[in-house]
Amino acid sequence: MPKQHDGGRSLSRRTIWSALLILLVIPATIGLGIFVLDDRKYYFISLLIIGYTMIPFALTFEARKPQARELIVIAVLAAIAVAGRGAFFMLPQFKPVAAIVIIAGVCFGAEAGFLVGAAAAFVSNFFFGQGPWTPWQMFGFGIIGFAAGILFKKGWLRKSRLSLCFFGGLATWILYGGLINLSSVLMVASGLSREALLAAYASGFWFDLVHAGATVFFLFLIGGPMIEKLERIKHKYGLLDP
């Protein structure tokens, strides 16, 4: 039976460089789209983010050649997240995307978690509508998967239902909700102000709460069984290890 977590392991140099790329370069690129390109080149910014996302994921194969089945599993997880978002289109904010992204980060590492989140947001917005919000959603979902992978690597996030649900609800509410509310102000307001930020966070409170509740619900329902199956696949075929 697989271990609950690999507590106490230090982060690799690859993950540290990935964190710098994700936490510095991607936000700077989003800022470029807002303040220099006037939010009119969101496809270009989104594709840049996808490209950046591939760099840290590719680094996971620095010591060996990737196997097709490893890439297929990541692609399938992103496709499940896209399908899940589409299946619940009639319920605003009640989506399983963040739950799938967290599972990806726990099972396959921080880089894979970010890739699944960013790809799921980008692809699903071809159905829900592309716009200047797309890079923010890509970064929001991606950072949840990246954080899940790092916290699991450090042993601070476990595969238990309670741990997953607690992290999922908090991350979706604070990380994703906080970023999307900030993006709303930057997209519609002429400048940042305390009043505009307070109004955005107040108006988005219930939407963020529903989204967080949905993440908790889906992690409670499918988190354990899905992680167990992915771990079996990973160990059976020797797939990438976070």
NORQUI-V624380 format. One line per field, one symbol per residue. ss: DSSP state (~ for helix, > for strand, _ for the rest). A space follows every 50 residues. Layout:
ss->???
This chain:
ss->____________~~~~~~~~~~~~~~~~~~~~~~~~_____~~~~~~~~~ ~~~~~~~~~________~~~~~~~~~~~~~~~~~~~~_________~~~~ ~~~~~~~~_~~~~~~~~~~~~~~~~~~~_____~~~~~~~~~~~~~~~~~ ~~~~______~~~~~~~~~~~~~~~~~~~~~~~~~~~~_____~~~~~~~ ~~~_~~~~~~~~~~~~~~~~~~~~~~~~~~~~~~~~~_____
